[in-house]
């Protein structure tokens, strides 16, 4: 029971770290990023590139989707022009998963202490920098905690059974990734937890990739909830986000073995392999849809236009 409580605390620490990190980054550049999203939607390619940069900066595809839905609700952006932004968020979020594979173990505690001290300052820039440092250190500490707990947790019969099912079934792994991500509302946290179990050699890479694919569907819940009660076009944006990820996962589901093989060539560490798999999946999915962005938008209108 103690290990379960520690696991839940680590999930809380990870999400808290991401929230504090995102808040610091947003305080430094939030208004500029919003204006950037408003101004560069003249064509899908520009919107995609900008969205990648904004999402990588904020470390959250869900946050960018919520901002986009907010802009649409305010009449500052139209649904057709949001397609490029939606495509870019999926690529930009992989930046975080690549970053958390780096080894910062030696400086995590000093980083957290310096960050906490900086957060006490009144100066906005210093305070925001402190939030970034403290949030990032919390995220990395949580990741290391997941790795440390992976073995003790598997000594518990029901956890062992869950992992056994996940290792044996890609489909169940996708479902698990979808549901768990929807509950904690963070695909990055889900990927971070998966990385911990991969590093502990408790989970195989194929199942880890399947969980990652599921997390891409589960993260759509945040944008969907943001669109509830909003206008017609805001809901279309949320539906487009869901369809993009569901179709992408459906296409790549039979290619899990291929993703594992490619990422194994690119890296030796399983957590890095998962990060690379996420990058390949999201880049290929978004770039495949990009040339057909206008048609994709029209299809969303056709399917959901009269049902909202």
C-alpha positions, 0 to 999 in steps of 0.5 A: 500500500505504501508503494501505491501511495508513493506512486500517486504522490509521484504522479502528483509531483509530476503534474505539479512540476509541469503546471509550475513549469508551464506557469513560469513559461507562460508568465514570461511569454504567454501574451506574445505566444497568443498573439503569434497564434492569432497572426500566423494562421494564414496558411496551414504550414505557417500555423503548424510551425508556429504551433510546434514552437508554442507547444514546445515552449509551453510543454503542453499540447493541451494548453495550446489547444485550450488557448486555441479554443479560447481564441475561437470562442472569442471570435479571434480565430476561425475553425478552418484556420485552427487546423494547422495549429492542431497538427502542430501541437502533436509535434510540439509536445514531443519536445518535452518527452525528449527533454525528460530523457536527459540525465540531470540527476547531479543538479536536480536538488540544487535546481529545485532549491534555486528555483524555490528561492527565485519564486519568492522574489517579486520581480516577474522575470526572476519569479518566472525563472524560479518557477521554470527551474523548480517545475523542471526539477520536480518533473525529473525527480518524479521520473526517477521516482517512477523508475525506482518504484517500478520493481517494488510495485511489481511485487504486488500481485495486482500490479504484476497482473496488470503489467502482464496483461499490458505486455501481452496485449497491445490493444489493452495497452492502448486502452490503458494509455487512453483511460489513464491519460484522460484521468490525469489529463497529461499525456506527458505524465503518462509517457513519463510513468511509462518511461520509468517502467521501461527503464526498470525493464518491467515493461517491454518497448512494444507495450510502452509504445502502445501506451504512448499511442493511447495517451495521444487519444486520452489527452484530447479530453482536456480540449474537449472539456474546454469546448463544452459550453463554447461555440459551434466552431470551438467544438469543431476544433476539439472534434478535429483534435480527437479525430486526428489522434484516433485516426493516427493511432489506428494507422500506426497500431499495426506498425508498433513493431516497426516503430520499436525497431526504428527507435531501437536503432536510434537509441539504446536506452528504452526510455529514449526509444519511447521518446523517439517513437513518440516523435516519429508517430506525431511528426508522420501523422501531422505531416501526412494530414498537412497537405490535406488540411483544408479537406480535413477541415471540410470533412470535420464540418461534414461529419459534425457540422450539424450535430453540435 
